[in-house]
Amino acid sequence: MIAINNLTFEIGARALYDEANWHIKPGEKIGLIGANGTGKTTLLKIIVGQYKPTSGTISMAKDLTIGYLNQDLLSFESEKNILHVAMEAFERQNQLHTEIENLLKKLETDYTEDLIQKLSDKQTEFEALDGYNIEYKAHEILAGLGFSEADTHRKLSTFSGGWRMRVMLAKILLQAPDILLLDEPTNHLDLPSIQWLEDYLKAFEGAVVIVSHDRWFLDKVINRTVESRKGKLTVYAGNYSFYLEEKALREEIQRGEFKNQQAKIKQEERLIERFRAKASKAKMAQSRIKMLDKMERVDDVDDDNPTVNFTFRFSKQSGRHVVTLEHITKKYPAIDILNDAEAVIEKGDKIALIGANGRGKSTLLRIVAGADKDYTGTATTGHNVTTTFFAQHQLESLHLENEILRELQSFAPKHNETELRTILGSFLFTGDDVFKKIKVLSGGEKSRVALAKALTADANFLILDEPTNHLDIQSVNILIQALQQFEGTFIVVSHDRYFLDNVANKIWFIEDQQIKIYPGTYQEYEEWNSKRKLDHKSAPAPQPKKEEKKPEPVKAQTPDKSQQLKKLNSDLVKMEQQIASLETEVKTLETQLADEKVYSDSNRLKETNMAYKQKQDEVAAIKQQWEALAEQILELEA
């Protein structure tokens, strides 16, 4: 499909890629990963022809169609409504529709055989291109990306940058190209839209290349990982979790080879030193020196996963109740957010506040922080609570002329320079980086500075609104480590599910204008919520009551409880054996999906993938039956 051979791309004296190779095959779902600055976005621009390589070749079929979503599309403007903008994807269908309308108009006055034939040909082609369903398809994809029916009639120019990006994504998906190149597609999506996009991309028949910092999203969608590192592209035959395991294994092997080679080199050097002392052995010494010079050296493994090595300090502990919300009602002209809602944040809570955009997550955070006073009810901050509120707009409050280190020194004077350098090192600012001025930093770097400031504050309660925006996977991992060792309380809004699952012990969500609470991790919440939705869908519709003659009362038969329990336990054991057998089949299919013979054959891949999904559905269904049976046994044993 696309073959990248010996690609070199230089920026000034620096080679971003150095004779890199990569072949993209039909139907592959690929995650292109790597630290910020390793050239992921640049590579996508080279593929679509926006940048020219210094040397090397990129080959592809002439008729290959590419859909490219990039952050530059944020600046796209139009006075047309978003349905019209999305439907611009159907270029040929729109052209045919116009030609058909013109021909119909001509036929009103010029009813000739030639015009009738032309009209028939155009209508046949329009129907073959499914032209009568294009508006339905556009509505369907816009709805999946979070737009209401009313939204589709609004001009693109009336939406914010993030929502405009969703429209551009809809347009690219509607084009149904041979390959999708998606640069951070989840950046401007809420959780329901991300989940919809996951399902869409999994079913998409073409190839997909995704640049994303969202580990959960990558794991759900991709079957191949390509790492951009040190000017090379390394391919791993699995999703992001597979990549981590495989890379760790490769590094372990490399580390062993390096140690063995270093031991051999030292042994040779000792022999050379000994031989040099004797004239009769000088020739042998020279021979061994040449051998060492020719030896292909194994590099040691670079540790590019920094760890947080500072300790949070706050001068006083908060009381048991950090924030108490009572009878909170919050409304906007077009929407009611909360109605007589109540909740309590207790000391030690690590809360993830989740939900679709527009449901009031950021509003609730501002109420908790005391930044929004326009509501009824009371929000009471507890005894000894000291708060830091991080939101994206705070990037604008950074002092552009300050150096990074100076920015932290002015904010956290209690920390000495060594402590602040340690903190900045954890956020990937090392050596002379700390003397860079804020004004020259990228959006992601500014986010890291603002987060470092927030985490150095003398605060026992953190309020974090989308802290993972603009952060790469490495930086998200650092933030996870920092929050895991934070001994205070925090509430966070984020659409990064891997991040939420690793930091939160309680989930808040707004439903029916109330604050609902799930006591557990994000993964546990998702499983609970999926089951809840399934139960709701499978619940029988209420039937109208019929007036019937009441039957004569019958004396209830009492079953033998022990016999009933024995049968149910026997059924439970059989079910557990079925689950174990099915899970073994799932594992086998996962192994097949990682096999190059399978994923290089699109038909075989499709069949294996269908079998894999079917087995997963079977496992989910039988587990649900197992839960119902277990509950029945518990009730009888009570």
Phi, psi and omega per residue, in radians:
M1 nan -1.058 3.034
I2 -2.345 2.231 -3.139
A3 -2.071 2.080 3.090
I4 -1.835 2.044 -3.060
N5 -2.154 2.142 3.056
N6 0.891 0.771 -3.087
L7 -1.280 2.184 2.995
T8 -2.144 2.285 3.107
F9 -2.377 2.090 -3.070
E10 -1.960 2.415 3.001
I11 -2.037 1.854 -3.029
G12 1.122 -2.208 -3.128
A13 -1.607 -0.034 -3.058
R14 -1.741 2.277 3.083
A15 -1.596 1.882 3.118
L16 -1.230 -0.668 3.005
Y17 -2.249 2.436 -3.078
D18 -2.294 1.681 -3.131
E19 0.921 0.866 3.138
A20 -1.467 2.573 -3.134
N21 -2.286 2.523 3.140
W22 -2.934 2.307 3.075
H23 -2.036 2.166 3.111
I24 -1.719 2.160 -3.078
K25 -1.808 2.730 -3.130
P26 -0.988 2.421 3.039
G27 1.399 -0.086 -3.123
E28 -1.244 2.495 3.032
K29 -1.948 1.850 -2.918
I30 -2.018 2.351 2.967
G31 -1.765 2.094 3.091
L32 -1.682 1.938 -3.006
I33 -2.115 2.948 3.133
G34 2.647 2.800 3.141
A35 -1.137 2.777 3.056
N36 -0.990 2.400 3.109
G37 1.614 0.002 3.136
T38 -1.586 0.000 2.964
G39 1.701 0.398 -3.104
K40 -1.142 -0.912 3.129
T41 -1.109 -0.680 3.116
T42 -1.036 -0.727 -3.123
L43 -1.099 -0.719 3.099
L44 -1.074 -0.698 3.136
K45 -1.198 -0.547 3.062
I46 -1.185 -0.730 -3.124
I47 -1.072 -0.735 -3.100
V48 -1.476 -0.003 3.052
G49 1.569 0.117 3.110
Q50 -1.260 -0.546 3.059
Y51 -2.069 2.580 3.088
K52 -1.788 2.333 3.120
P53 -1.198 2.641 3.061
T54 -1.134 -0.744 3.040
S55 -2.722 2.987 -3.081
G56 1.649 3.071 -3.072
T57 -2.307 2.641 2.985
I58 -2.195 1.990 -3.076
S59 -1.915 2.450 3.069
M60 -2.752 2.771 3.119
A61 -1.105 2.549 -3.094
K62 -1.110 -0.589 -3.079
D63 -1.621 0.183 3.133
L64 -1.171 2.264 3.105
T65 -1.812 2.357 -3.074
I66 -2.137 2.290 2.997
G67 -1.838 2.113 -3.020
Y68 -2.125 1.950 3.062
L69 -1.731 2.109 3.113
N70 -2.400 2.844 -3.033
Q71 -1.190 -0.272 3.088
D72 -1.123 -0.411 -3.114
L73 -1.192 -0.196 3.075
L74 -1.006 -0.510 -3.073
S75 -1.547 -0.021 -3.134
F76 -1.137 2.357 -3.116
E77 -2.260 2.601 3.079
S78 -2.795 2.558 3.072
E79 -1.640 0.054 3.102
K80 -1.455 2.775 3.103
N81 -1.261 2.802 -2.974
I82 -1.216 -0.462 3.075
L83 -1.127 -0.736 3.121
H84 -1.128 -0.753 3.142
V85 -1.085 -0.784 3.139
A86 -1.102 -0.677 -3.097
M87 -1.314 -0.127 3.008
E88 -1.106 -0.259 3.077
A89 -1.057 -0.537 -3.076
F90 -1.594 1.182 -3.010
E91 -1.048 -0.890 -3.103
R92 -1.184 -0.733 3.134
Q93 -1.067 -0.730 3.129
N94 -1.130 -0.694 3.118
Q95 -1.100 -0.795 3.129
L96 -1.101 -0.693 3.139
H97 -1.050 -0.764 3.121
T98 -1.107 -0.772 -3.124
E99 -1.126 -0.692 3.115
I100 -1.111 -0.774 3.117
E101 -1.045 -0.741 3.141
N102 -1.143 -0.720 3.134
L103 -1.145 -0.709 3.108
L104 -1.081 -0.625 3.132
K105 -1.198 -0.710 3.136
K106 -1.141 -0.651 -3.106
L107 -1.124 -0.286 3.099
E108 -1.146 -0.486 -3.103
T109 -2.117 -0.308 -3.053
D110 -2.314 1.415 -3.032
Y111 -1.552 1.355 -3.100
T112 -1.884 2.780 3.131
E113 -1.081 -0.657 -3.108
D114 -1.113 -0.772 3.128
L115 -1.162 -0.682 3.129
I116 -1.092 -0.724 3.127
Q117 -1.133 -0.747 3.105
K118 -1.043 -0.794 -3.140
L119 -1.064 -0.767 3.134
S120 -1.061 -0.758 -3.141
D121 -1.099 -0.768 -3.127
K122 -1.149 -0.726 -3.134
Q123 -1.163 -0.644 3.099
T124 -1.108 -0.791 3.134
E125 -1.151 -0.723 -3.137
F126 -1.051 -0.739 3.136
E127 -1.191 -0.684 3.128
A128 -1.098 -0.540 3.121
L129 -1.552 0.212 3.109
D130 1.024 0.641 -3.060
G131 -1.095 -0.458 -3.105
Y132 -1.327 -0.191 -3.114
N133 -1.920 0.056 -3.027
I134 -1.147 -0.626 3.130
E135 -1.183 -0.681 3.091
Y136 -1.069 -0.783 3.141
K137 -1.063 -0.728 -3.141
A138 -1.110 -0.761 3.101
H139 -1.060 -0.728 -3.078
E140 -1.105 -0.797 -3.099
I141 -1.269 -0.686 3.086
L142 -1.091 -0.670 3.094
A143 -1.136 -0.728 3.123
G144 -1.064 -0.556 -3.128
L145 -1.580 0.191 2.952
G146 1.744 0.152 -3.136
F147 -1.607 2.398 3.073
S148 -1.454 2.958 3.104
E149 -1.043 -0.706 3.128
A150 -1.119 -0.629 -3.141
D151 -1.046 -0.607 -3.028
T152 -1.103 -0.334 -3.130
H153 -1.668 -0.041 3.121
R154 -1.479 2.603 3.120
K155 -1.188 2.541 3.114
L156 -1.001 -0.645 -3.067
S157 -1.131 -0.282 -3.115
T158 -1.504 -0.100 -3.116
F159 -1.692 2.700 3.067
S160 -1.261 2.961 -3.091
G161 -0.989 -0.746 -3.128
G162 -1.096 -0.724 3.130
W163 -1.260 -0.562 3.051
R164 -1.105 -0.672 3.118
M165 -1.077 -0.619 3.093
R166 -1.102 -0.693 3.130
V167 -1.107 -0.741 -3.136
M168 -1.152 -0.621 3.073
L169 -1.133 -0.755 3.102
A170 -1.014 -0.776 -3.128
K171 -1.069 -0.755 -3.131
I172 -1.170 -0.706 3.120
L173 -1.137 -0.655 3.136
L174 -1.177 -0.436 3.110
Q175 -1.210 -0.356 -3.134
A176 0.793 1.042 -3.115
P177 -1.283 3.029 3.102
D178 -1.217 -0.553 -3.141
I179 -2.499 2.382 3.085
L180 -1.822 2.241 3.001
L181 -1.932 1.926 -3.010
L182 -2.044 1.975 -3.132
D183 -1.713 1.868 -3.113
E184 0.905 1.024 -3.076
P185 -1.182 -0.368 -3.086
T186 -1.596 -0.031 -3.039
N187 -0.962 -0.640 -3.029
H188 -2.004 0.373 -3.130
L189 -1.908 2.609 3.008
D190 -1.580 3.078 -3.024
L191 -1.034 -0.808 3.136
P192 -1.054 -0.680 -3.137
S193 -1.212 -0.644 3.083
I194 -1.093 -0.769 -3.135
Q195 -1.131 -0.650 3.084
W196 -1.122 -0.785 -3.122
L197 -1.094 -0.675 3.084
E198 -0.960 -0.891 -3.111
D199 -1.093 -0.697 -3.134
Y200 -1.093 -0.837 -3.075
L201 -1.206 -0.586 3.102
K202 -1.122 -0.596 -3.127
A203 -1.522 -0.237 -3.097
F204 -1.114 2.279 -3.024
E205 -1.445 -0.366 -3.138
G206 -1.417 -3.058 3.086
A207 -1.482 2.678 3.138
V208 -2.371 2.321 2.982
V209 -2.094 2.128 -3.058
I210 -2.093 2.231 2.915
V211 -1.765 2.080 -3.093
S212 -2.729 2.612 3.039
H213 -1.715 0.058 -3.078
D214 -1.586 1.708 -3.068
R215 -1.066 -0.722 -3.103
W216 -1.083 -0.803 3.130
F217 -1.045 -0.814 3.134
L218 -1.059 -0.790 -3.128
D219 -1.058 -0.604 -3.102
K220 -1.310 -0.533 -2.945
V221 -1.821 -0.758 -2.910
I222 -1.535 2.699 3.028
N223 -2.151 0.202 -3.095
R224 -2.698 2.413 3.121
T225 -2.169 2.315 3.088
V226 -2.109 2.117 -3.118
E227 -1.727 2.207 3.039
S228 -1.651 1.989 -3.060
R229 -2.725 2.277 3.096
K230 0.930 0.693 3.056
G231 1.394 0.040 -3.118
K232 -2.066 2.840 3.074
L233 -2.084 2.049 -3.099
T234 -1.943 2.257 -3.046
V235 -1.719 2.375 3.061
Y236 -2.180 2.293 -3.001
A237 -1.508 1.024 3.118
G238 -3.085 -3.068 -3.114
N239 -1.375 -2.955 -3.016
Y240 -1.146 -0.707 3.121
S241 -1.107 -0.698 3.078
F242 -1.074 -0.746 3.127
Y243 -1.004 -0.779 -3.128
L244 -1.075 -0.768 3.138
E245 -1.164 -0.809 -3.112
E246 -1.137 -0.699 3.140
K247 -1.148 -0.720 3.112
A248 -1.062 -0.686 3.122
L249 -1.159 -0.789 3.125
R250 -1.081 -0.715 -3.131
E251 -1.172 -0.621 3.105
E252 -1.107 -0.749 3.110
I253 -1.118 -0.788 -3.134
Q254 -1.087 -0.715 -3.134
R255 -1.083 -0.722 3.109
G256 -1.129 -0.755 3.122
E257 -1.104 -0.688 3.131
F258 -1.104 -0.813 -3.120
K259 -1.096 -0.753 3.129
N260 -1.099 -0.732 -3.134
Q261 -1.174 -0.700 3.123
Q262 -1.097 -0.685 3.103
A263 -1.110 -0.720 3.129
K264 -1.144 -0.718 -3.140
I265 -1.082 -0.778 3.140
K266 -1.097 -0.683 3.113
Q267 -1.111 -0.757 3.128
E268 -1.125 -0.725 -3.130
E269 -1.093 -0.664 3.102
R270 -1.132 -0.719 3.116
L271 -1.130 -0.727 3.133
I272 -1.057 -0.795 3.128
E273 -1.037 -0.687 -3.129
R274 -1.199 -0.752 -3.106
F275 -1.181 -0.589 -3.112
R276 -1.044 -0.519 -3.085
A277 -1.229 -0.346 -3.114
K278 -1.972 2.242 -3.118
A279 -1.078 -0.615 -3.092
S280 -1.193 -0.340 -3.110
K281 -1.861 0.090 -3.071
A282 -1.039 -0.711 -3.131
K283 -1.094 -0.733 3.112
M284 -1.111 -0.689 3.116
A285 -1.077 -0.774 3.132
Q286 -1.092 -0.678 3.127
S287 -1.094 -0.739 -3.141
R288 -1.221 -0.598 3.085
I289 -1.087 -0.778 3.115
K290 -1.087 -0.697 3.125
M291 -1.079 -0.736 3.105
L292 -1.117 -0.701 -3.134
D293 -1.111 -0.628 -3.097
K294 -1.433 -0.253 -3.078
M295 -1.075 2.232 3.083
E296 -1.327 1.976 -3.016
R297 -1.346 2.410 3.032
V298 -1.577 2.224 3.118
D299 -1.331 2.576 3.003
D300 -1.258 2.763 -3.133
V301 -1.326 2.232 3.056
D302 -1.401 2.312 3.060
D303 -1.578 1.679 -3.138
D304 -1.799 0.487 3.052
N305 -2.086 1.400 -3.089
P306 -1.105 2.633 3.108
T307 -1.980 2.687 3.104
V308 -1.353 2.108 -3.100
N309 -2.189 0.682 2.996
F310 -2.248 2.805 -3.103
T311 -1.967 2.302 3.077
F312 -1.173 2.445 3.083
R313 -2.285 2.311 2.920
F314 -2.354 2.514 -2.921
S315 -1.297 -0.364 -3.122
K316 -2.525 2.572 3.101
Q317 -1.454 2.527 3.097
S318 -1.397 2.896 3.014
G319 -1.272 3.119 -3.069
R320 -1.101 -0.779 3.137
H321 -1.681 1.999 -3.089
V322 -1.428 -0.907 3.074
V323 -2.437 2.314 3.089
T324 -2.053 2.128 3.123
L325 -1.840 2.178 -3.115
E326 -2.287 2.226 3.055
H327 0.904 0.775 -3.111
I328 -1.393 2.142 3.024
T329 -2.147 2.170 -3.108
K330 -2.351 2.208 -3.106
K331 -2.341 2.580 2.928
Y332 -1.984 2.865 -3.123
P333 -0.931 -0.656 -3.054
A334 -1.727 -0.174 -3.033
I335 -2.684 2.484 3.014
D336 -1.652 2.180 -3.103
I337 -1.603 -1.001 -3.103
L338 -2.265 2.535 3.117
N339 -2.383 1.816 3.124
D340 0.972 0.742 -3.068
A341 -1.500 2.637 3.136
E342 -2.412 2.573 3.054
A343 -2.940 2.780 3.106
V344 -2.306 2.295 2.988
I345 -1.728 2.088 -3.098
E346 -1.787 2.723 3.135
K347 -0.937 2.278 3.135
G348 1.580 -0.125 3.080
D349 -1.128 2.382 3.001
K350 -2.092 1.654 -2.911
I351 -1.804 2.295 2.959
A352 -1.805 2.108 3.113
L353 -1.726 1.983 -2.992
I354 -2.124 2.984 3.092
G355 2.444 3.016 -3.138
A356 -1.219 2.716 3.042
N357 -1.094 2.526 3.126
G358 1.541 -0.001 -3.141
R359 -1.615 -0.089 3.020
G360 1.836 0.320 -3.102
K361 -1.107 -0.909 -3.121
S362 -1.144 -0.597 3.085
T363 -1.079 -0.805 3.137
L364 -1.097 -0.683 3.100
L365 -1.067 -0.737 -3.131
R366 -1.153 -0.625 3.077
I367 -1.121 -0.789 3.116
V368 -1.061 -0.685 -3.104
A369 -1.381 -0.201 -3.097
G370 1.445 0.209 -3.120
A371 -1.535 -0.224 3.106
D372 -2.150 2.059 -3.116
K373 -1.914 -0.015 -3.027
D374 -1.539 1.234 3.122
Y375 -2.722 2.935 3.030
T376 -1.869 2.711 -3.037
G377 1.830 -3.012 -3.107
T378 -2.277 2.446 3.015
A379 -2.115 1.887 -3.031
T380 -1.860 2.171 3.067
T381 -1.502 2.367 -3.023
G382 -1.360 -3.085 -3.076
H383 -1.184 2.307 3.050
N384 1.095 0.396 3.135
V385 -1.469 2.162 3.040
T386 -2.026 2.247 -2.915
T387 -2.038 2.472 2.908
T388 -2.154 2.282 -3.100
F389 -1.990 2.022 3.092
F390 -1.858 2.210 3.018
A391 -2.491 2.813 -3.047
Q392 -1.048 -0.550 -3.116
H393 -1.149 -0.287 -3.137
Q394 -1.263 -0.235 3.035
L395 -1.060 -0.545 -3.134
E396 -1.242 -0.339 -3.123
S397 -1.514 -0.054 3.046
L398 -1.144 2.488 -3.125
H399 -1.468 1.874 -2.950
L400 -1.054 -0.532 -3.099
E401 -1.480 -0.180 3.128
N402 -1.301 2.554 2.901
E403 -1.328 2.773 -3.070
I404 -0.987 -0.843 -3.102
L405 -1.084 -0.726 -3.134
R406 -1.118 -0.643 3.125
E407 -1.043 -0.736 3.128
L408 -1.308 -0.641 -3.134
Q409 -1.089 -0.689 -3.116
S410 -1.262 -0.422 -3.101
F411 -1.583 -0.618 -3.065
A412 -2.213 1.223 -3.059
P413 -1.132 -0.307 -3.125
K414 -1.273 -0.361 3.129
H415 -1.542 2.378 3.081
N416 -1.420 3.025 -3.038
E417 -1.087 -0.681 -3.135
T418 -1.074 -0.756 3.131
E419 -1.114 -0.762 -3.115
L420 -1.174 -0.651 3.089
R421 -1.144 -0.630 3.102
T422 -1.127 -0.764 3.115
I423 -1.095 -0.810 -3.136
L424 -1.138 -0.594 3.080
G425 -1.088 -0.667 3.086
S426 -1.130 -0.487 3.109
F427 -1.714 0.456 2.989
L428 1.263 0.331 3.023
F429 -1.836 1.774 -3.076
T430 -2.064 2.822 3.069
G431 0.952 -2.288 -3.094
D432 -1.313 -0.083 3.099
D433 -0.984 -0.574 -3.054
V434 -1.165 -0.215 3.141
F435 -1.741 0.092 3.050
K436 -1.208 2.536 3.075
K437 -1.397 2.570 -3.113
I438 -0.978 -0.636 -3.018
K439 -1.143 -0.358 -3.112
V440 -1.647 -0.008 -3.067
L441 -1.421 2.654 3.045
S442 -1.331 3.011 3.118
G443 -1.038 -0.738 3.133
G444 -1.137 -0.687 3.131
E445 -1.172 -0.691 3.096
K446 -1.118 -0.673 3.091
S447 -1.050 -0.726 -3.129
R448 -1.159 -0.655 3.092
V449 -1.132 -0.807 -3.126
A450 -1.095 -0.658 3.101
L451 -1.182 -0.729 3.098
A452 -1.029 -0.715 3.096
K453 -1.075 -0.823 -3.101
A454 -1.057 -0.660 -3.065
L455 -1.464 -0.170 3.056
T456 -1.671 -0.072 -3.139
A457 -1.179 2.655 3.093
D458 -1.418 1.177 -3.031
A459 -2.212 2.413 3.078
N460 -1.790 0.016 3.102
F461 -2.393 2.066 -3.137
L462 -1.870 2.360 3.039
I463 -2.089 2.015 -2.973
L464 -2.135 2.025 3.141
D465 -1.841 1.884 -3.136
E466 0.909 0.982 -3.123
P467 -1.233 -0.311 -3.084
T468 -1.551 -0.086 3.087
N469 -1.026 2.366 3.105
H470 1.253 0.075 3.121
L471 -1.689 2.438 3.035
D472 -1.422 3.070 -3.057
I473 -1.024 -0.702 -3.140
Q474 -1.047 -0.797 -3.120
S475 -1.197 -0.630 3.080
V476 -1.090 -0.708 3.116
N477 -1.082 -0.671 3.111
I478 -1.106 -0.784 3.140
L479 -1.101 -0.688 3.094
I480 -1.029 -0.842 3.140
Q481 -1.046 -0.733 -3.117
A482 -1.082 -0.799 -3.097
L483 -1.279 -0.507 3.112
Q484 -1.135 -0.550 -3.126
Q485 -1.715 0.042 3.088
F486 -1.284 2.178 -3.041
E487 -1.599 -0.037 3.134
G488 -1.549 -2.548 -3.070
T489 -2.138 2.554 3.029
F490 -2.624 2.752 2.996
I491 -2.287 2.322 -3.013
V492 -2.360 2.457 2.980
V493 -1.915 2.239 3.092
S494 -2.787 2.646 3.036
H495 -1.762 0.117 3.108
D496 -1.548 1.794 -2.998
R497 -1.225 -0.578 3.082
Y498 -1.098 -0.761 3.103
F499 -1.045 -0.863 -3.119
L500 -1.066 -0.724 -3.090
D501 -1.148 -0.424 -3.090
N502 -1.671 -0.149 -3.108
V503 -2.107 -0.407 -2.980
A504 -1.682 2.496 3.000
N505 -2.014 0.099 -3.126
K506 -2.704 2.425 -3.133
I507 -1.992 2.257 2.991
W508 -1.897 2.454 2.997
F509 -2.569 2.598 -3.113
I510 -1.664 2.139 -3.121
E511 -2.514 2.313 -3.110
D512 0.945 0.640 3.101
Q513 1.103 0.370 3.068
Q514 -2.104 2.715 3.047
I515 -1.560 1.935 3.131
K516 -1.708 2.578 -3.044
I517 -2.219 2.263 3.004
Y518 -1.983 2.123 -3.078
P519 -1.519 1.562 -3.135
G520 3.001 -3.017 -3.125
T521 -1.388 2.986 3.141
Y522 -1.146 -0.712 3.129
Q523 -1.040 -0.776 3.123
E524 -1.128 -0.671 3.103
Y525 -1.095 -0.776 -3.120
E526 -1.050 -0.771 3.137
E527 -1.107 -0.754 3.119
W528 -1.106 -0.762 -3.081
N529 -1.209 -0.645 3.100
S530 -1.105 -0.748 3.129
K531 -1.138 -0.688 3.140
R532 -1.091 -0.760 3.135
K533 -1.148 -0.700 3.138
L534 -1.115 -0.771 3.117
D535 -1.081 -0.675 -3.126
H536 -1.163 -0.710 -3.136
K537 -1.209 -0.667 -3.056
S538 -1.456 -0.151 3.141
A539 -1.137 2.285 -3.116
P540 -1.150 2.504 3.113
A541 -1.156 2.474 -3.131
P542 -1.095 2.340 -3.114
Q543 -1.761 2.527 3.099
P544 -1.134 2.460 -3.094
K545 -1.321 2.374 3.092
K546 -1.806 2.487 3.090
E547 -1.395 2.003 -3.113
E548 -2.168 2.683 3.073
K549 -1.257 2.251 -3.104
K550 -1.192 2.270 3.106
P551 -1.271 2.809 3.089
E552 -1.157 2.418 3.131
P553 -1.072 2.387 3.131
V554 -1.964 2.446 3.134
K555 -1.214 2.214 -3.068
A556 -1.151 2.414 3.061
Q557 -1.568 2.228 3.122
T558 -1.612 1.952 -3.130
P559 -1.232 2.765 3.066
D560 -1.240 1.903 -3.041
K561 -1.053 -0.753 -3.098
S562 -1.138 -0.689 3.123
Q563 -1.142 -0.711 -3.141
Q564 -1.115 -0.760 3.117
L565 -1.095 -0.699 -3.131
K566 -1.071 -0.778 -3.139
K567 -1.146 -0.769 -3.119
L568 -1.114 -0.725 3.110
N569 -1.119 -0.658 3.090
S570 -1.103 -0.760 3.101
D571 -1.093 -0.656 -3.128
L572 -1.114 -0.755 3.120
V573 -1.082 -0.779 3.121
K574 -1.051 -0.710 3.141
M575 -1.127 -0.706 3.115
E576 -1.106 -0.654 3.095
Q577 -1.157 -0.687 3.091
Q578 -1.082 -0.761 3.139
I579 -1.070 -0.799 -3.141
A580 -1.048 -0.749 -3.139
S581 -1.128 -0.783 3.137
L582 -1.121 -0.709 3.140
E583 -1.134 -0.594 3.044
T584 -1.104 -0.740 3.098
E585 -1.097 -0.691 3.101
V586 -1.065 -0.789 3.131
K587 -1.066 -0.728 3.123
T588 -1.064 -0.765 3.135
L589 -1.164 -0.623 3.078
E590 -1.088 -0.716 3.101
T591 -1.090 -0.733 3.122
Q592 -1.105 -0.695 -3.140
L593 -1.130 -0.464 3.119
A594 -1.523 -0.084 -3.122
D595 -1.425 2.240 -3.093
E596 -1.036 -0.584 3.133
K597 -1.090 -0.550 -3.134
V598 -1.436 -0.934 -3.028
Y599 -1.285 -0.201 3.063
S600 -1.544 -0.161 3.097
D601 -1.926 1.829 -2.987
S602 -1.055 -0.680 -3.141
N603 -1.167 -0.779 3.136
R604 -1.141 -0.682 3.116
L605 -1.076 -0.761 -3.118
K606 -1.093 -0.775 3.139
E607 -1.104 -0.782 -3.131
T608 -1.131 -0.697 -3.140
N609 -1.118 -0.720 3.115
M610 -1.113 -0.743 3.120
A611 -1.114 -0.677 3.136
Y612 -1.090 -0.826 3.140
K613 -1.117 -0.684 -3.139
Q614 -1.082 -0.775 3.140
K615 -1.151 -0.669 3.095
Q616 -1.071 -0.735 3.119
D617 -1.112 -0.702 3.120
E618 -1.086 -0.751 3.121
V619 -1.064 -0.811 -3.117
A620 -1.069 -0.726 -3.101
A621 -1.164 -0.776 -3.096
I622 -1.250 -0.537 3.069
K623 -1.140 -0.647 3.107
Q624 -1.135 -0.710 3.091
Q625 -1.117 -0.697 3.130
W626 -1.049 -0.770 3.138
E627 -1.055 -0.770 -3.127
A628 -1.103 -0.719 3.132
L629 -1.155 -0.726 3.128
A630 -1.087 -0.711 3.109
E631 -1.096 -0.692 3.127
Q632 -1.091 -0.725 3.132
I633 -1.128 -0.744 -3.139
L634 -1.086 -0.679 3.122
E635 -1.119 -0.710 -3.130
L636 -1.221 -0.602 -3.126
E637 -1.335 -0.307 -3.072
A638 -1.181 nan nan
